[in-house]
Amino acid sequence: VSRIAYVNGRYVAHRDASVHIEDRGYQLADGIYEVFEVVDRRLVDVSRHVARLTRSLRELRIAMPMELSALHVVMREVIHRNRIRDGIVYLQVTRGVAPREHAFPARPVQPAVVVTARRMERAPRDARAGQGIRVITVPDSRWARVDIKSIGLLPNVLAKQAAYEAGATEAWFVDSDGFITEGSSTNAWILTGEGEIVTAPGSHGILSGVTRSIVLEVAARRGLRLAERSFTRTEAMAAAEAFLTSRTTAVTPVVQIDDQLIGDGKPGPVASDLRALCLAASAATRA
Ligand code: PDD
């Protein structure tokens, strides 16, 4: 089947899908995005993603471009037209098209909306989680509002590229105080030697991941010890286990940080357990 994208009210062939050169997303990264997951042809955790989408738009004072029910219809249509069984839906909303000026357009313009979908098989992701991945650490050079899911991702792009060039899968940002904030497209976690699961606080310095919130909930229900607090690179190096979370990776064990093996260099039992719980919790929300 040929891929189809939704662009500003129309379903178009993916290869021909385009936006105006003065779209403020293109010129100024003045927009936000959301990545939804499709499991067995259905969206999962929709309400969590919609809540974050709503917040991102509100923080940038961009109007919700359409009714949520209509948005849901569009996403389902894109899933259907692209015959996606397992994969993602990418939604991007920018402030719209206007002559290039830093300040918002004097007369409000219609926000620009793009929805695409992509197949992503489960097996390779499960295989990678079974093996565990390596991460590198890089300085966190991002702006102070990384809590907004903005399309301005240049530091994240450079960090991910650095990871790949180092033969790793992800880069973890370290702030100027030595604390690990999060990954270039994932949240970062450790399990301490004392059995405490730790991830950076959601309040600032990170994007509050939907998967992160799910893992916090399933871990609490499991009666595991949890702390939302900052942790240093040094503490991470000495951790019993490490893992990362995001929509498409779920919980994926980290077995090496820079040159340091974590634990015995194999995925740990807590991360593997949380992966199963997290996948089950999401699958239960198929809508
Ligand atoms: N990335 N931190 C950052 C910087 C992210 O970009 C993401 C998501 C996450 C994890 O959030 P969630 O669990 O809601 O996926 C954390 C998406 C998937 C992306 O940019 O493609």
Boltz pocket constraint, residues with backbone or C-beta under 6 A from the ligand:
constraints:
  - pocket:
      binder: B
      contacts: [[A, 35], [A, 146], [A, 156], [A, 182], [A, 183], [A, 184], [A, 185], [A, 186], [A, 187], [A, 206], [A, 207], [A, 208], [A, 209], [A, 210], [A, 211], [A, 212], [A, 245], [A, 246], [A, 247], [A, 248]]
      max_distance: 6.0
